[in-house]
């Protein structure tokens, strides 16, 4: 419930957190593939 409220109240913050997670995971798993 809090997650839904957070997304509804601040999409920018949620998107930033998501992008950071994806960037960190992609950089940790296959940096040469995801980062040109």
Secondary structure, DSSP 8 states (H G I E B T S, - for coil): -HHHHHHHH-HHHHHHHHHHHHHHHHHHHHHHHH--
